[in-house]
């Protein structure tokens, strides 16, 4: 059975940083591009970043470009999202998922507030 | 960026109804469209990809159609388990983008 388990969410002050992790099991991690999708409270889904199977290519939404960095460690079956210069509008549940949405984690909540 | 516009925002229907949700892209995305279902407090679940291909395990009452800029998700006979919010997503070009969602309620 496939599991994606996010961690690293929490409360952070505006301007602060946070690193999310997503540990994958039950699948061949290197067969899948990966994405991060977020959902602000009571709002819709927002695709924010994706990375290729090897980690050689990455893409970002305009809203996070230059502040967030996606990466992966294929030796540890883990996906990361480094978030810097956080803003109140970054408050959301952050989901990791395989590139085409076959598998999703349960999400981790990031709250940006003073 | 490609904008995805869904309609309606909310949809009230009864069990057994045929339900149709539309999604319009701001430019052609060929057939690179997926539909997701999300229930409260849960992660999204992919229903359809590549505009009309049913994800394994998804009931056949769900179907997708369209191409270019205009797409449709149809539920042929609404069931109580289908009460959820539905999102379209284009994956034709980065950044991938979602529609704003359509909430289906009784």
Interface residues (C-beta under 8 A of the other chain):
Chain A: X35 X37 X44 X45 X46 X47 X50 X59 X60 X61 X62 X95 X97 X100 X101 X102 X104 X105 X106 X107
Chain B: X1 X34 X36 X38 X43 X44 X45 X46 X49 X55 X85 X87 X89 X91 X94 X95 X96 X97 X98 X99 X100 X101
